Amino acid sequence: TLFSSGTVGLIVVLVAIEVAVFLRARPLLQENKSPKKTSRASANSRSQLLPALLIRPAIFLFLFAIDLSMSFLPLHMEKIAGSLYGLSMDLVIGLPISAEFLCVGIAILGSGVWVDRRGWQEPFYCGLLLAALGSLYSWFAADALHFIASRALVGFGYGLTQLASLSFVIIHCSEDNRAVGVGHLTAGLYSGSICGAATGAMLAERFGYGLVFLVGAVIVLSVIVYGLL
């Protein structure tokens, strides 16, 4: 249909922008490792953009993976939920999203203290691992309580990784480039969220909900590999 074609076109455009940002970062990374004979001011100006350009693809992929399932979480919950402590179905189907974002808030509070004491790396990778495990747990969850728990685990991972990514930008960008770095991070975050939600809905329609959770976990694990490289 026309609507589906337009959605796919928007996703392609947003992904192409993120690929272009990544390709822009690669020569800067090589230049940073093996500086050429350029003026020190020019080299510093370019290298100051590098942290923002490197974190943007990571946060894009992360939010893409997290929000793959966002469009159908209530539908999946309705499918697997039975009678849950006498609660109404309208309340029950919203519990996974509520649990996820409650844990996002808790994790952000804890991540701030963690980053101050230990740096950004530990909460970043721990958050990625929790989010991947939570997505796998969602894939296996056979009842409502397990599914709610799985989304809570994803929420903890989401909060830790998001604040750690922001801390990475603040730590590694100079004061003059910090606003640009936060802008890149925010752009990657929202772009990934939009692409993930739209793509997840189309995948779920064709292949079912379970596969989408598995794909999300694999993509989150790929972000760990990207970060280590």
Helices and strands as residue ranges (DSSP letters): H 2-33, H 40-47, H 50-66, G 67-72, H 73-80, H 89-92, H 95-118, H 121-140, H 144-172, H 178-207, H 209-228
